[in-house]
């Protein structure tokens, strides 16, 4: 006889509800990305002979025998101002390619400038990697709806549904990201470097300020950058934002229009704009008191196909060239990489260079200054061996008394990515010396053959480094030592300086888990 209470739910019902929820989540995670969306190919326009920018630089370029001009952009305020000035001077085309854009002040200033350019007839193409772009789809759709502007997202996760679930549903493909960063105007001027479009890259009142580096180039180098942009823009993985969100969602976003900022936000943005476009460096450049350096420059990018083939397929084009140059180095290798995970291959590569008398210098983040402490777990197990091989290691100090424009102090995170070899050849761009850059993502750098540029960069590093880094060494007791300062003012510690207990735990956990290939 069954004595069960007829009013009590059967035990299977909660399980049924859980299974129903799981199926619903799975269906959301299986939402389709419209990679087969028809899209119109387009290509760089090339320099306009009668354009004012081309007219302004042509006399200088004509005396350089095919070389390009090089203008270092060392501070964030000038880097933002240079972008805004270039947009304002554009007459035919602007191509923007970034790993991420955030909905903050720098993005507002750049987007407003792009809209004004489009309204005067400039063609604007914006290509963004999808996963770390936090600017909302609605805003990107509205930007795309403006005549003359087209926005595409690279290798996006599906809409709708939870983005994390859609990411995990096709993890092997979603894990492969476009990390390229370039900005080209009228086919004659480009900016390439480590900066994305977010306030922390431009010294705009952030608690953490990224120490970053870009170069503006004029001439043939810009045309090479345009070619790499075209390859990604016309790739199968490059999806028009309206096709990704769907026609109905796109129409709704466009109908709502842009949100009008309040007067306080407008005033703040205007003040930041005024300071950015009028820095002393830009004043001197526009007045002719600073001349570009010159050099032969190639834009080198991993091909879009790298993201469609398994890791290890030999499409890490950029790293392979840098690796071969390091193997041929005769006097000095200087590596600046915020995320440095050498693995066995690069430890051997750098140790062999040191063994043949090459000075090898690695500058990276300390655990405290690293905004991704888990990455440190792939780095710190190799420090002792590299020091014993004669490699110099310097780690960024998180607290160097850095002052923001509003007078508040900010913490420092190194974000510059550069390789300088024999003070002859420089690589500036997006590539970190870690498996994620080398094996998983696509990356780009400029190869700059200029002794003058390479020497100035290396000398600036040597001059400016001491107040901002710890020098690592091994003492007589075989302890790892971090030393800050020189002489009587030097301080030393045998523990990861300034790092929290949580950061130490995260780094340790990453070092023992089998995740090195993902770092």
Buried (B, 14 or more C-beta within 10 A) or exposed (E): EEEEEEEEEEEEEEEEEEEEEEEEBEEBBEBEBBBEEEBEEBEBBBBBEEBEBBEEBBEBBEEBEEBBBBBBBBBBBBBBBBBBBBBEBBBBBBBBBBBBBBBBBBBBBBBBBBBEBBEEEBBBBBBBBBBBBEBEBBBBBBBBBBEBBBBBBBBBBBBEBBBEBBBEBBEEBBBBBBBBBBBBBBBBBBBBBBBBBBBBBBBBBBEEBBBBBBBBBBBBBBBBBBEBBBBBBBBEBBBBBBBBBEEEBBEEBBEEEBEEEEEEEEEBBEEBBEBBBEBEBBEEBEEEEBEBBBBBBBBBBBBBBBBBEEBEEEBBBBBBBBBEBBEEBEEBBBBBBBBBBBBEEBBEBBBBBBEEEBBBBBBBBBBBBBBBBBBBBBBBBBBBBBBEBBBBBBBBBBEBEBEBBEEEEBBBBBBBBBBBBBBBBBBBBBBBBBBBBBBBBBBBBBBBBBEEBBBBBBEEBEEEBEEBBBBBBEEEEEEBBBBBEEEEEEEBBEEBBBBEEEBBEBBBEBBEEEBBBBB
